[in-house]
Amino acid sequence: MIYGPIPPHVDPRKLADRSISLAGELQLSEFSRACELLTSDAGVVHAELVFSRDEQQVAVMQLKLESEVRMICQRCLDEAVIAVSGDYTYAIVVPGTDELHFPQGYDVLEVGEEPLDLLALVEDELLLALPIVPMHPPEECQQP
């Protein structure tokens, strides 16, 4: 596994051919769309990406992310620290590929000739991992 800065753009098929794993921390402040929903852009997103080929020789990318974000609790309206995480497995295909032939459990990620924007992908998954209604755990919440 390669630890360090995660490159912003990669060719996922080449990384899958070499079974490359990347891990590192991304500054939360790099994700402007996500920061619009947060009370602070301080913090990091721990990301781990594993590229490989499956039994059918399909390029596969596994993404694991973890972070703690600060949002307004909708119960007490104070700031809450909320843990977010996600585990995703993508089949990397060329645009227009028939998705019916892939095993269940894969999300299909269409990647053409241009490099994959990893930062945008991580931000998209971070946005989807944020709670719709952020709240403290009930025992920590100071209800008015």
NORCOR-V443235 format. One record per helix or strand. SS is the DSSP state (A for helix, B for strand). FROM is the first residue (numbers start at 1). TO is the last residue. Records with the same first field share a line. If there is no record, write none. Layout:
# NORCOR-V443235
SS: FROM-TO / FROM-TO
This chain:
# NORCOR-V443235
B: 2-3 / 9-10 / 21-27 / 44-53 / 59-72 / 79-93 / 107-110 / 116-117
A: 12-17 / 28-30 / 32-35 / 99-101 / 118-129
